[in-house]
């Protein structure tokens, strides 16, 4: 399939990333829309959620990530999360890299959504084009009627479910006891262990993970990337 034959629907908010301009410049037919789910629809059942390293980490703590994963799986057969940026920055962006890797593990193993890393917008555009070339074997509409999600409690539970050994039932009890994810994350080992089903060992694991300190590494030198 020629690039000029490719079609891609892109969320309006992605304009500031510069990626739509890169795609348009090489001949991809793009349509900018307000998407309720995902950022790039590259085939009828294939959608891509693009996140910078910093946004990925932020979405773990504010509950967006797992809510987005649920909705991606609900509406598309082949969702993909594309993580853009320098992975060496992780320890500079969060005091607990284990939370970051725990979230990645949950997305890949629990939600069965692949996460693909790219170093820059240029490489992201190249990957999107490669994925888009596979649409010739897919049939069906690109756009679907999808309602926006505003379930705050679901997002809060998703944050707590990212903790080691915590499932939805235990996360619900934690939220009921402490009132918010912030209060829960501040709870002491003794307070956590009093929750039904938590136990001493699990409470210790959670506090150990949350309290672990990591020395930041020096930022790796940025390599020059070829333009698309």
Backbone as a chain_set.jsonl record, in Angstrom:
{"seq": "XXXXXXXXXXXXXXXXXXXXXXXXXXXXXXXXXXXXXXXXXXXXXXXXXXXXXXXXXXXXXXXXXXXXXXXXXXXXXXXXXXXXXXXXXXXXXXXXXXXXXXXXXXXXXXXXXXXXXXXXXXXXXXXXXXXXXXXXXXXXXXXXXXXXXXXXXXXXXXXXXXXXXXXXXXXXXXXXXXXXXXXXXXXXXXXXXXXXXXXXXXXXXXXXXXXXXXXXXXXXXXXXXXXX", "coords": {"N": [[0.841, -1.197, 0.0], [0.56, 2.204, -0.877], [1.893, 5.235, 0.596], [0.323, 7.477, 0.094], [-2.169, 6.364, -0.012], [-2.868, 5.793, 2.511], [-4.879, 6.106, 5.45], [-5.629, 7.94, 8.368], [-7.02, 8.611, 11.52], [-6.899, 11.204, 13.813], [-6.595, 12.435, 17.127], [-7.594, 15.719, 18.042], [-6.079, 17.013, 19.994], [-3.531, 16.132, 19.596], [-2.223, 17.74, 17.844], [-0.355, 19.598, 18.842], [1.842, 18.027, 19.324], [3.196, 17.785, 16.993], [3.272, 15.59, 15.392], [1.027, 15.013, 13.631], [1.585, 16.88, 11.561], [4.006, 15.893, 10.591], [3.167, 13.454, 9.527], [1.322, 14.276, 7.599], [3.046, 15.634, 5.915], [4.456, 13.66, 4.568], [2.527, 12.523, 3.035], [0.385, 11.071, 4.147], [-3.089, 10.584, 4.543], [-4.783, 12.423, 6.729], [-7.212, 12.872, 9.336], [-8.447, 15.143, 11.593], [-10.006, 14.786, 14.651], [-12.214, 14.997, 17.535], [-11.474, 12.683, 19.666], [-12.905, 10.281, 21.811], [-11.651, 8.165, 22.902], [-8.301, 7.081, 22.945], [-5.596, 8.16, 20.671], [-4.697, 7.876, 18.002], [-6.232, 6.436, 15.312], [-5.462, 3.852, 13.406], [-6.34, 1.808, 11.885], [-9.436, 0.018, 11.238], [-9.901, -1.537, 13.643], [-7.74, -0.953, 15.196], [-6.152, 0.996, 17.502], [-4.181, 3.654, 18.811], [-2.759, 4.793, 21.764], [-0.934, 7.493, 22.588], [1.736, 8.313, 24.707], [3.873, 10.478, 26.492], [6.886, 9.831, 28.371], [6.724, 11.197, 30.811], [3.972, 11.812, 30.95], [2.945, 9.253, 31.047], [3.793, 8.356, 33.573], [2.468, 10.252, 35.183], [-0.176, 9.596, 34.596], [-0.435, 7.172, 35.848], [-0.488, 7.777, 38.566], [-2.649, 9.532, 38.793], [-4.763, 8.011, 38.052], [-5.665, 7.796, 35.452], [-4.493, 6.041, 33.58], [-5.214, 3.2, 33.845], [-7.939, 3.357, 33.603], [-8.105, 4.319, 31.006], [-7.002, 2.115, 29.687], [-8.977, 0.166, 30.151], [-11.08, 1.253, 28.636], [-9.988, 1.36, 26.079], [-9.7, -1.383, 25.522], [-12.348, -2.089, 25.656], [-13.554, -0.956, 23.407], [-11.969, -1.378, 21.122], [-10.394, -3.879, 19.122], [-7.661, -4.213, 18.807], [-5.818, -2.551, 20.693], [-3.082, -0.308, 21.333], [-0.396, 0.934, 23.284], [1.704, 3.61, 22.978], [4.783, 4.629, 23.998], [6.556, 7.465, 24.39], [9.785, 8.91, 24.354], [12.782, 9.466, 26.383], [13.788, 6.775, 28.132], [15.65, 6.697, 30.145], [15.111, 8.823, 31.749], [13.335, 8.155, 33.695], [13.982, 7.73, 36.456], [14.498, 10.277, 37.199], [12.069, 11.445, 37.09], [10.339, 10.198, 38.828], [10.192, 9.116, 42.245], [9.87, 6.527, 42.796], [10.591, 4.198, 40.797], [9.702, 1.572, 40.63], [6.952, 1.667, 40.769], [6.335, 2.66, 38.277], [7.274, 0.558, 36.592], [5.686, -1.444, 37.591], [3.187, -0.6, 36.761], [3.483, -0.808, 33.989], [3.773, -3.569, 33.792], [1.206, -4.366, 34.596], [-0.39, -3.313, 32.538], [0.526, -4.738, 30.299], [0.354, -7.495, 31.078], [-2.098, -7.855, 32.493], [-4.079, -6.349, 31.117], [-3.445, -7.057, 28.57], [-2.374, -5.369, 26.629], [-0.098, -4.219, 24.313], [2.941, -2.364, 24.881], [4.776, -0.006, 23.231], [7.927, 1.413, 22.904], [9.189, 4.592, 21.793], [11.763, 6.853, 20.723], [11.318, 9.526, 19.971], [9.208, 12.128, 18.433], [9.5, 11.947, 15.682], [10.221, 9.247, 15.261], [7.964, 8.084, 16.313], [6.046, 8.839, 14.414], [6.971, 7.361, 12.223], [6.545, 4.74, 13.139], [3.733, 4.743, 13.394], [2.999, 5.007, 10.713], [3.965, 2.573, 9.729], [2.268, 0.801, 11.097], [-0.135, 1.611, 10.057], [-0.029, 0.789, 7.42], [-0.952, -1.763, 7.446], [-3.658, -1.772, 7.317], [-5.014, -2.486, 5.04], [-5.977, -5.03, 5.058], [-8.033, -4.955, 6.802], [-11.446, -4.487, 7.581], [-14.267, -2.3, 7.995], [-15.755, 0.418, 9.966], [-13.847, 3.361, 10.865], [-14.391, 5.289, 12.863], [-16.22, 5.253, 15.944], [-19.16, 5.324, 17.988], [-18.57, 6.582, 20.992], [-18.873, 7.102, 24.384], [-17.676, 9.617, 26.606], [-15.613, 9.006, 29.48], [-16.344, 9.539, 32.888], [-16.056, 8.505, 35.385], [-15.129, 8.864, 38.427], [-14.6, 7.342, 40.775], [-13.884, 4.89, 39.716], [-11.491, 5.516, 38.478], [-9.977, 6.21, 40.716], [-9.876, 3.757, 42.055], [-8.36, 2.356, 40.227], [-5.852, 3.488, 40.543], [-5.126, 2.568, 43.106], [-5.147, -0.155, 42.646], [-2.793, -0.529, 41.355], [-0.896, -0.934, 43.228], [1.302, -3.277, 44.919], [-0.001, -6.532, 45.14], [-2.642, -5.768, 45.408], [-6.001, -5.993, 44.655], [-9.21, -5.339, 43.034], [-11.263, -5.596, 45.015], [-9.899, -5.286, 47.467], [-8.826, -2.766, 47.023], [-11.152, -1.259, 46.998], [-11.96, -1.459, 49.678], [-9.832, -0.109, 50.863], [-10.185, 2.437, 49.849], [-12.664, 3.059, 50.933], [-12.025, 3.143, 53.63], [-9.995, 5.134, 53.907], [-10.763, 7.254, 52.308], [-9.623, 8.632, 50.069], [-7.243, 8.198, 47.317], [-4.849, 9.593, 47.857], [-4.818, 9.883, 50.698], [-4.721, 7.204, 51.321], [-2.228, 6.362, 50.315], [-0.629, 7.667, 52.068], [-1.016, 6.394, 54.399], [-0.002, 4.604, 57.347], [1.998, 1.626, 57.988], [0.789, 0.145, 60.032], [-1.852, 1.124, 59.966], [-2.656, 0.332, 57.407], [-2.507, -2.454, 57.635], [-4.709, -3.074, 59.173], [-6.878, -3.206, 57.533], [-9.413, -5.257, 56.253], [-8.449, -8.325, 54.916], [-5.98, -7.439, 54.115], [-3.509, -7.929, 55.668], [-0.353, -8.395, 57.424], [2.052, -8.854, 55.958], [1.494, -8.056, 53.303], [0.878, -5.369, 53.723], [3.36, -4.473, 54.609], [4.853, -4.865, 52.275], [3.668, -2.986, 50.543], [4.188, -0.519, 51.857], [6.968, -0.605, 51.87], [7.548, -0.474, 49.149], [6.449, 2.045, 48.499], [7.972, 3.737, 50.116], [10.549, 3.421, 49.315], [13.687, 4.731, 48.371], [15.323, 6.129, 45.572], [18.321, 6.75, 43.982], [18.817, 9.339, 41.687], [19.856, 8.86, 38.323], [22.43, 10.059, 36.107], [21.442, 12.027, 33.379], [21.184, 10.569, 30.184], [23.091, 11.308, 27.263], [21.461, 13.011, 24.646], [20.709, 11.592, 21.527], [21.196, 12.519, 18.128], [18.446, 12.592, 15.995], [17.226, 11.366, 12.897], [15.278, 13.275, 10.602], [11.884, 12.659, 9.703]], "CA": [[0.0, 0.0, 0.0], [1.321, 3.451, -0.956], [1.632, 6.165, 1.69], [-0.78, 8.359, -0.3], [-3.431, 5.637, 0.152], [-3.089, 5.552, 3.931], [-5.813, 6.988, 6.143], [-5.447, 7.904, 9.81], [-7.822, 9.589, 12.264], [-6.05, 11.661, 14.908], [-7.239, 13.309, 18.095], [-7.254, 17.139, 17.875], [-5.069, 17.424, 20.971], [-2.21, 15.681, 19.172], [-1.618, 18.729, 16.95], [0.798, 20.234, 19.48], [2.982, 17.105, 19.321], [3.89, 17.908, 15.711], [3.199, 14.331, 14.646], [0.136, 15.135, 12.47], [2.275, 17.605, 10.488], [4.989, 14.97, 10.025], [2.425, 12.468, 8.735], [0.767, 14.972, 6.437], [4.156, 16.027, 5.039], [4.88, 12.534, 3.726], [1.418, 12.105, 2.181], [-0.687, 10.317, 4.803], [-4.375, 11.283, 4.628], [-5.166, 12.466, 8.132], [-8.429, 13.587, 9.732], [-8.395, 15.529, 12.997], [-11.315, 14.683, 15.305], [-12.196, 14.904, 18.988], [-11.658, 11.269, 19.986], [-13.218, 9.986, 23.213], [-10.71, 7.126, 23.319], [-7.096, 6.978, 22.143], [-5.055, 9.312, 19.947], [-4.52, 7.603, 16.573], [-6.901, 5.247, 14.775], [-4.672, 3.533, 12.219], [-7.094, 0.779, 11.156], [-10.761, -0.075, 11.864], [-9.894, -2.078, 15.007], [-6.431, -0.694, 15.797], [-6.053, 2.359, 18.027], [-2.938, 3.905, 19.537], [-2.719, 5.823, 22.803], [0.452, 7.971, 22.691], [2.056, 8.974, 25.967], [5.265, 10.764, 26.804], [7.291, 9.16, 29.604], [6.2, 11.975, 31.928], [2.523, 11.648, 31.001], [2.682, 7.873, 31.462], [3.949, 8.317, 35.026], [1.382, 11.05, 35.769], [-1.445, 8.885, 34.426], [-0.479, 6.088, 36.833], [-0.827, 8.318, 39.881], [-3.966, 10.183, 38.834], [-5.798, 7.022, 37.761], [-6.106, 7.791, 34.056], [-3.924, 4.961, 32.772], [-5.98, 1.953, 33.841], [-9.253, 3.689, 33.054], [-7.913, 4.365, 29.553], [-6.81, 0.737, 29.223], [-10.303, -0.469, 30.143], [-11.878, 1.785, 27.529], [-9.35, 0.926, 24.834], [-10.059, -2.785, 25.327], [-13.795, -2.18, 25.496], [-14.029, -0.461, 22.117], [-11.13, -1.758, 19.985], [-9.844, -5.236, 19.197], [-6.197, -4.162, 18.87], [-5.278, -1.302, 21.241], [-1.635, -0.247, 21.548], [0.095, 2.141, 23.961], [2.999, 4.029, 22.449], [5.435, 5.43, 25.038], [7.552, 8.261, 23.666], [10.749, 9.669, 25.137], [14.005, 8.847, 26.876], [13.469, 5.951, 29.299], [16.625, 6.993, 31.195], [14.609, 9.919, 32.581], [12.348, 7.636, 34.644], [14.387, 7.935, 37.847], [14.454, 11.715, 37.47], [10.668, 11.868, 37.09], [9.604, 9.583, 39.94], [11.031, 8.589, 43.318], [9.624, 5.082, 42.876], [10.511, 3.569, 39.477], [8.975, 0.3, 40.705], [5.553, 1.955, 40.456], [6.312, 2.787, 36.813], [7.392, -0.776, 35.999], [4.507, -2.202, 38.004], [2.088, -0.188, 35.889], [3.753, -1.412, 32.68], [3.461, -4.997, 33.924], [-0.253, -4.506, 34.637], [-0.939, -3.035, 31.205], [0.9, -5.82, 29.371], [-0.072, -8.823, 31.521], [-3.508, -7.892, 32.901], [-4.938, -5.821, 30.055], [-2.995, -7.639, 27.287], [-2.131, -4.284, 25.678], [1.347, -4.024, 24.13], [3.509, -1.026, 25.028], [5.901, 0.135, 22.315], [8.661, 2.654, 23.158], [9.833, 5.318, 20.697], [12.581, 7.909, 21.317], [10.967, 10.895, 19.581], [8.031, 12.288, 17.571], [9.854, 11.455, 14.353], [10.129, 7.786, 15.257], [6.55, 7.769, 16.536], [5.388, 8.964, 13.112], [7.393, 6.212, 11.4], [5.849, 3.548, 13.639], [2.323, 4.877, 13.04], [2.89, 4.708, 9.288], [4.142, 1.122, 9.578], [1.045, 0.159, 11.579], [-1.223, 2.008, 9.168], [0.067, 0.042, 6.161], [-1.608, -3.062, 7.625], [-5.099, -1.599, 7.316], [-5.635, -2.973, 3.803], [-6.645, -6.311, 5.324], [-9.059, -4.741, 7.817], [-12.672, -3.859, 7.09], [-15.117, -1.747, 9.038], [-15.64, 1.866, 10.165], [-12.798, 3.838, 11.753], [-14.975, 5.988, 14.003], [-17.29, 4.586, 16.665], [-19.819, 6.172, 18.971], [-18.004, 6.265, 22.296], [-19.138, 8.129, 25.39], [-16.527, 9.955, 27.442], [-15.672, 8.446, 30.823], [-16.17, 10.491, 33.98], [-16.221, 7.714, 36.592], [-14.021, 9.211, 39.314], [-14.271, 6.243, 41.682], [-13.198, 3.86, 38.93], [-10.123, 5.99, 38.29], [-9.303, 6.121, 42.009], [-9.609, 2.338, 42.309], [-7.289, 1.952, 39.324], [-4.601, 3.916, 41.164], [-4.825, 1.67, 44.223], [-4.907, -1.504, 42.097], [-1.415, -0.596, 40.851], [-0.046, -1.299, 44.358], [1.581, -4.723, 44.926], [-0.919, -7.423, 45.842], [-3.951, -5.135, 45.629], [-7.012, -6.176, 43.617], [-10.314, -4.379, 43.092], [-11.981, -5.691, 46.285], [-9.072, -4.687, 48.515], [-8.728, -1.334, 46.71], [-12.428, -0.668, 47.43], [-11.914, -1.34, 51.14], [-8.856, 0.938, 51.189], [-10.804, 3.72, 49.52], [-13.735, 3.278, 51.914], [-11.433, 3.441, 54.942], [-9.182, 6.353, 53.943], [-11.478, 8.336, 51.636], [-9.028, 9.053, 48.799], [-5.956, 7.555, 47.051], [-3.786, 10.341, 48.536], [-4.816, 9.478, 52.108], [-4.331, 5.785, 51.386], [-0.789, 6.26, 50.086], [0.044, 8.237, 53.244], [-1.331, 5.561, 55.571], [1.117, 3.86, 57.928], [1.935, 0.161, 57.884], [-0.204, -0.321, 61.013], [-3.187, 1.479, 59.47], [-2.944, -0.524, 56.25], [-2.665, -3.852, 58.048], [-6.01, -3.232, 59.826], [-7.912, -3.384, 56.516], [-9.778, -6.663, 56.074], [-7.857, -8.971, 53.753], [-4.666, -6.876, 53.801], [-2.46, -8.73, 56.286], [0.9, -7.723, 57.761], [3.053, -8.992, 54.902], [1.11, -7.222, 52.159], [1.021, -3.983, 54.168], [4.794, -4.202, 54.613], [5.279, -4.762, 50.878], [3.175, -1.722, 50.001], [4.927, 0.584, 52.457], [8.354, -0.708, 51.421], [7.599, 0.024, 47.771], [6.165, 3.475, 48.487], [8.984, 4.485, 50.851], [11.885, 3.174, 48.768], [14.345, 5.875, 47.75], [16.186, 5.768, 44.455], [19.208, 7.848, 43.584], [18.669, 9.633, 40.259], [21.016, 8.672, 37.462], [22.7, 11.174, 35.215], [20.699, 11.924, 32.124], [21.984, 10.145, 29.038], [23.161, 12.296, 26.191], [20.463, 12.819, 23.597], [21.271, 11.334, 20.202], [20.523, 13.239, 17.04], [17.559, 11.711, 15.25], [16.94, 11.801, 11.528], [13.915, 13.735, 10.337], [11.089, 11.663, 8.959]], "C": [[0.879, 1.251, 0.0], [0.932, 4.378, 0.193], [0.449, 7.065, 1.362], [-2.151, 7.704, -0.153], [-3.784, 5.423, 1.625], [-4.035, 6.586, 4.535], [-5.642, 6.825, 7.651], [-6.321, 8.976, 10.459], [-7.082, 9.91, 13.555], [-6.819, 12.592, 15.832], [-6.704, 14.742, 17.947], [-6.108, 17.561, 18.793], [-3.661, 16.997, 20.608], [-1.514, 16.684, 18.248], [-0.349, 19.327, 17.539], [2.033, 19.328, 19.527], [3.814, 17.227, 18.051], [3.786, 16.674, 14.837], [2.227, 14.408, 13.465], [0.788, 15.856, 11.291], [3.304, 16.711, 9.804], [4.301, 13.951, 9.109], [1.874, 13.093, 7.462], [1.864, 15.294, 5.41], [4.615, 14.898, 4.122], [3.716, 11.923, 2.944], [0.32, 11.286, 2.816], [-1.95, 11.176, 4.859], [-4.851, 11.262, 6.074], [-6.448, 13.269, 8.325], [-8.327, 13.883, 11.219], [-9.804, 15.543, 13.58], [-11.136, 14.76, 16.815], [-12.509, 13.459, 19.379], [-11.913, 11.084, 21.482], [-12.26, 8.96, 23.79], [-9.504, 7.155, 22.385], [-6.719, 8.248, 21.404], [-4.961, 9.113, 18.44], [-5.264, 6.322, 16.195], [-6.222, 4.943, 13.447], [-5.301, 2.436, 11.367], [-8.429, 0.64, 11.877], [-10.769, -0.601, 13.291], [-8.55, -1.873, 15.715], [-6.314, 0.765, 16.205], [-4.794, 2.485, 18.879], [-3.138, 5.044, 20.531], [-1.252, 6.243, 22.954], [0.655, 8.691, 24.018], [3.545, 9.281, 26.029], [5.599, 10.008, 28.091], [6.669, 9.864, 30.816], [4.691, 11.804, 32.077], [2.155, 10.237, 31.456], [2.736, 7.775, 32.986], [2.811, 9.073, 35.709], [0.058, 10.292, 35.709], [-1.572, 7.691, 35.361], [-1.007, 6.627, 38.157], [-2.193, 8.999, 39.919], [-5.1, 9.264, 38.386], [-6.229, 6.937, 36.317], [-5.683, 6.538, 33.297], [-4.815, 3.732, 32.701], [-7.412, 2.167, 33.367], [-9.175, 3.724, 31.528], [-7.739, 2.966, 28.98], [-8.14, -0.003, 29.137], [-11.112, -0.038, 28.929], [-11.298, 1.415, 26.161], [-9.754, -0.519, 24.516], [-11.551, -2.956, 25.051], [-14.237, -1.879, 24.07], [-13.199, -0.895, 20.909], [-10.494, -3.129, 20.202], [-8.336, -5.212, 19.405], [-5.701, -2.809, 19.389], [-3.771, -1.413, 21.471], [-1.323, 1.026, 22.335], [1.503, 2.414, 23.457], [3.619, 4.989, 23.465], [6.64, 6.146, 24.441], [8.483, 8.999, 24.613], [11.938, 8.842, 25.582], [13.728, 8.096, 28.177], [14.445, 6.204, 30.448], [16.16, 8.106, 32.134], [13.674, 9.432, 33.699], [12.723, 7.963, 36.085], [14.469, 9.409, 38.208], [13.016, 12.192, 37.643], [9.857, 11.28, 38.238], [10.576, 9.032, 40.969], [10.903, 7.071, 43.427], [9.48, 4.465, 41.489], [9.762, 2.251, 39.479], [7.493, 0.491, 40.415], [5.378, 2.021, 38.943], [6.33, 1.393, 36.167], [6.235, -1.685, 36.409], [3.316, -1.891, 37.116], [2.256, -0.799, 34.501], [3.391, -2.899, 32.71], [1.954, -5.234, 33.905], [-0.87, -4.319, 33.259], [-0.703, -4.214, 30.273], [0.295, -7.165, 29.777], [-1.555, -8.906, 31.865], [-4.444, -7.435, 31.783], [-4.599, -6.404, 28.678], [-2.832, -6.557, 26.214], [-0.627, -4.093, 25.524], [1.752, -2.566, 24.325], [4.761, -0.956, 24.162], [6.62, 1.454, 22.595], [9.209, 3.267, 21.868], [10.615, 6.478, 21.302], [12.131, 9.327, 21.013], [9.71, 10.909, 18.702], [8.296, 11.751, 16.173], [9.72, 9.943, 14.249], [8.699, 7.316, 15.527], [5.799, 7.802, 15.216], [5.725, 7.778, 12.212], [6.647, 4.942, 11.821], [4.37, 3.583, 13.272], [2.093, 4.55, 11.565], [3.0, 3.2, 9.049], [2.891, 0.372, 10.007], [-0.115, 0.421, 10.624], [-1.214, 1.213, 7.859], [-0.622, -1.316, 6.244], [-3.123, -2.976, 7.529], [-5.788, -2.161, 6.077], [-6.373, -4.295, 4.012], [-7.777, -6.193, 6.348], [-10.272, -4.038, 7.211], [-13.499, -3.345, 8.27], [-14.887, -0.256, 9.211], [-14.495, 2.212, 11.121], [-13.398, 4.422, 13.031], [-16.122, 5.195, 14.619], [-17.92, 5.587, 17.632], [-19.372, 5.737, 20.367], [-18.27, 7.414, 23.259], [-17.89, 8.365, 26.226], [-16.725, 9.403, 28.852], [-15.464, 9.538, 31.87], [-16.36, 9.793, 35.34], [-15.01, 7.916, 37.503], [-13.609, 8.048, 40.207], [-13.505, 5.138, 40.95], [-11.736, 4.231, 38.719], [-9.333, 5.88, 39.592], [-8.95, 4.676, 42.343], [-8.46, 1.837, 41.449], [-5.928, 2.32, 39.888], [-4.188, 2.921, 42.246], [-4.528, 0.246, 43.748], [-3.489, -1.657, 41.534], [-0.428, -0.945, 41.972], [0.157, -2.808, 44.402], [0.574, -5.513, 45.761], [-2.304, -6.869, 46.077], [-4.861, -5.358, 44.423], [-8.153, -5.205, 43.839], [-11.043, -4.402, 44.439], [-11.206, -5.014, 47.413], [-8.936, -3.172, 48.289], [-9.994, -0.606, 47.162], [-12.448, -0.468, 48.937], [-10.96, -0.228, 51.576], [-9.463, 2.326, 50.957], [-11.913, 4.067, 50.517], [-13.165, 3.702, 53.264], [-10.751, 4.806, 54.984], [-9.772, 7.519, 53.151], [-10.936, 8.772, 50.298], [-7.719, 8.306, 48.575], [-4.801, 8.25, 47.781], [-3.677, 9.943, 50.0], [-4.348, 8.035, 52.274], [-2.823, 5.63, 51.252], [0.014, 6.821, 51.257], [-0.139, 7.375, 54.486], [-0.108, 4.78, 56.045], [0.926, 2.36, 57.721], [0.861, -0.396, 58.819], [-1.624, -0.062, 60.536], [-3.593, 0.591, 58.305], [-3.258, -1.95, 56.682], [-4.012, -4.126, 58.708], [-7.148, -3.452, 58.825], [-8.16, -4.873, 56.294], [-9.173, -7.219, 54.786], [-6.465, -8.469, 53.406], [-3.543, -7.746, 54.352], [-1.169, -7.945, 56.471], [1.885, -7.708, 56.595], [2.751, -8.077, 53.718], [1.261, -5.736, 52.5], [2.491, -3.571, 54.172], [5.315, -4.006, 53.191], [4.899, -3.409, 50.28], [3.985, -0.545, 50.54], [6.385, 0.578, 52.001], [8.507, -0.152, 50.019], [7.409, 1.534, 47.73], [7.282, 4.301, 49.118], [10.396, 4.322, 50.286], [12.438, 4.42, 48.084], [15.28, 5.387, 46.658], [17.019, 6.967, 44.065], [19.071, 8.085, 42.087], [19.964, 9.432, 39.5], [21.225, 9.903, 36.602], [21.961, 10.954, 33.912], [21.637, 11.513, 30.997], [21.975, 11.224, 27.974], [22.133, 11.981, 25.128], [21.153, 12.584, 22.262], [20.485, 12.129, 19.16], [19.713, 12.256, 16.231], [17.314, 12.26, 13.865], [15.507, 12.256, 11.393], [13.188, 12.677, 9.55], [11.126, 11.936, 7.46]], "O": [[1.827, 1.349, 0.779], [-0.189, 4.329, 0.7], [-0.346, 7.386, 2.245], [-3.175, 8.387, -0.165], [-4.866, 4.931, 1.945], [-4.003, 7.766, 4.188], [-5.523, 5.706, 8.151], [-6.356, 10.116, 9.997], [-6.688, 9.012, 14.299], [-7.597, 13.432, 15.379], [-5.506, 14.945, 17.751], [-5.266, 18.372, 18.409], [-2.697, 17.442, 21.231], [-0.346, 16.501, 17.906], [0.627, 19.541, 16.821], [3.145, 19.808, 19.746], [4.979, 16.831, 18.019], [4.17, 16.706, 13.668], [2.557, 13.918, 12.385], [0.566, 15.479, 10.14], [3.462, 16.762, 8.585], [4.814, 13.633, 8.036], [1.954, 12.505, 6.383], [1.637, 15.234, 4.202], [5.108, 15.151, 3.022], [3.895, 10.913, 2.262], [-0.594, 10.841, 2.122], [-1.884, 12.361, 5.186], [-5.268, 10.223, 6.586], [-6.731, 14.211, 7.585], [-8.14, 12.969, 12.021], [-10.689, 16.227, 13.066], [-10.023, 14.606, 17.317], [-13.673, 13.061, 19.417], [-11.215, 11.664, 22.314], [-12.072, 8.882, 25.005], [-9.665, 7.242, 21.168], [-7.404, 9.267, 21.486], [-5.123, 10.066, 17.678], [-4.953, 5.246, 16.706], [-6.383, 5.684, 12.477], [-4.845, 2.169, 10.255], [-8.557, 1.093, 13.015], [-11.584, -0.144, 14.092], [-8.258, -2.536, 16.71], [-6.369, 1.662, 15.363], [-4.398, 1.549, 19.573], [-3.624, 6.118, 20.177], [-0.422, 5.448, 23.393], [-0.133, 9.554, 24.406], [4.377, 8.45, 25.664], [4.697, 9.592, 28.818], [6.155, 9.216, 31.727], [4.184, 11.667, 33.191], [1.169, 10.048, 32.168], [1.852, 7.192, 33.613], [2.252, 8.597, 36.697], [-0.734, 10.337, 36.651], [-2.681, 7.238, 35.642], [-1.864, 6.012, 38.791], [-2.829, 9.039, 40.972], [-6.259, 9.678, 38.341], [-7.067, 6.104, 35.971], [-6.434, 6.032, 32.464], [-5.139, 3.267, 31.608], [-8.025, 1.265, 32.796], [-10.065, 3.222, 30.842], [-8.267, 2.661, 27.91], [-8.4, -0.714, 28.166], [-11.751, -0.861, 28.273], [-12.039, 1.187, 25.205], [-10.106, -0.835, 23.38], [-11.961, -3.85, 24.31], [-15.191, -2.48, 23.577], [-13.673, -0.793, 19.778], [-10.111, -3.487, 21.316], [-7.786, -6.074, 20.09], [-5.211, -1.997, 18.604], [-3.257, -2.492, 21.767], [-1.915, 2.075, 22.083], [2.377, 1.548, 23.509], [3.048, 6.039, 23.759], [7.618, 5.514, 24.04], [8.032, 9.64, 25.563], [12.084, 7.678, 25.21], [13.463, 8.714, 29.207], [14.109, 5.953, 31.605], [16.75, 8.309, 33.195], [13.269, 10.22, 34.554], [11.88, 8.423, 36.855], [14.507, 9.759, 39.388], [12.772, 13.224, 38.269], [8.8, 11.808, 38.583], [11.651, 8.542, 40.621], [11.723, 6.413, 44.068], [8.358, 4.229, 41.042], [9.236, 1.842, 38.444], [6.842, -0.407, 39.879], [4.403, 1.507, 38.395], [5.506, 1.09, 35.304], [5.851, -2.586, 35.664], [2.538, -2.775, 36.758], [1.283, -1.258, 33.903], [2.782, -3.419, 31.775], [1.476, -6.18, 33.28], [-1.76, -5.069, 32.86], [-1.603, -4.641, 29.551], [-0.217, -7.896, 28.929], [-2.205, -9.908, 31.568], [-5.475, -8.059, 31.534], [-5.374, -6.261, 27.733], [-3.113, -6.792, 25.039], [0.058, -3.83, 26.513], [1.005, -1.651, 23.98], [5.69, -1.745, 24.334], [5.995, 2.513, 22.533], [9.64, 2.551, 20.965], [10.179, 7.043, 22.305], [12.52, 10.253, 21.725], [9.214, 9.863, 18.282], [7.41, 11.165, 15.552], [9.176, 9.421, 13.275], [8.278, 6.273, 15.027], [5.007, 6.906, 14.924], [4.853, 7.255, 11.518], [6.181, 4.173, 10.981], [3.808, 2.56, 12.88], [1.112, 3.896, 11.213], [2.235, 2.625, 8.276], [2.493, -0.591, 9.352], [-0.967, -0.442, 10.411], [-2.266, 0.989, 7.259], [-0.852, -1.954, 5.216], [-3.808, -3.993, 7.644], [-7.011, -2.3, 6.06], [-7.275, -4.641, 3.25], [-8.4, -7.188, 6.717], [-10.128, -3.104, 6.421], [-13.439, -3.877, 9.379], [-13.927, 0.287, 8.664], [-14.205, 1.468, 12.057], [-12.969, 4.095, 14.137], [-16.896, 4.548, 13.912], [-17.291, 6.564, 18.036], [-19.746, 4.67, 20.853], [-17.93, 8.563, 22.977], [-17.141, 7.434, 26.519], [-17.846, 9.337, 29.355], [-14.546, 10.352, 31.766], [-16.772, 10.42, 36.316], [-13.997, 7.229, 37.369], [-12.419, 7.787, 40.383], [-12.59, 4.531, 41.506], [-10.853, 3.376, 38.774], [-8.162, 5.501, 39.581], [-7.864, 4.396, 42.85], [-7.676, 0.992, 41.882], [-4.963, 1.571, 39.739], [-3.038, 2.485, 42.292], [-3.748, -0.471, 44.374], [-3.038, -2.77, 41.267], [0.741, -1.22, 41.704], [-0.72, -3.555, 43.968], [0.332, -5.204, 46.927], [-3.07, -7.431, 46.86], [-4.531, -4.959, 43.306], [-8.086, -4.347, 44.719], [-11.407, -3.346, 44.957], [-11.774, -4.268, 48.212], [-8.933, -2.395, 49.243], [-9.926, 0.522, 47.65], [-12.897, 0.57, 49.422], [-11.236, 0.501, 52.528], [-9.28, 3.249, 51.75], [-12.076, 5.226, 50.896], [-13.756, 4.528, 53.96], [-10.894, 5.549, 55.955], [-9.327, 8.656, 53.307], [-11.701, 9.24, 49.455], [-7.127, 7.82, 49.539], [-3.883, 7.588, 48.267], [-2.578, 9.694, 50.497], [-3.668, 7.695, 53.242], [-2.207, 4.858, 51.987], [1.189, 6.495, 51.424], [0.51, 7.602, 55.507], [0.716, 4.349, 55.238], [-0.147, 1.894, 57.336], [0.113, -1.299, 58.444], [-2.499, -0.916, 60.678], [-4.739, 0.149, 58.222], [-4.175, -2.577, 56.15], [-4.426, -5.282, 58.8], [-8.251, -3.837, 59.213], [-7.217, -5.652, 56.161], [-9.359, -6.659, 53.706], [-5.825, -9.006, 52.502], [-2.715, -8.246, 53.591], [-0.917, -6.963, 55.773], [2.478, -6.674, 56.286], [3.642, -7.407, 53.196], [1.714, -4.944, 51.673], [2.828, -2.452, 53.784], [6.111, -3.104, 52.928], [5.701, -2.769, 49.6], [4.416, 0.321, 49.778], [6.969, 1.637, 51.771], [9.47, 0.556, 49.725], [8.125, 2.23, 47.01], [7.52, 5.438, 48.709], [11.327, 4.999, 50.722], [11.74, 5.079, 47.314], [15.945, 4.361, 46.804], [16.499, 8.061, 43.846], [19.193, 7.148, 41.297], [21.039, 9.793, 39.979], [20.304, 10.693, 36.395], [21.87, 9.834, 33.41], [22.742, 12.04, 30.87], [20.997, 11.951, 27.802], [21.952, 10.823, 24.751], [22.085, 13.306, 21.909], [19.285, 12.37, 19.3], [20.217, 11.209, 15.824], [17.207, 13.471, 13.675], [14.612, 11.679, 12.009], [13.797, 11.896, 8.819], [10.515, 11.202, 6.684]]}, "num_chains": 1, "name": "protein.A"}
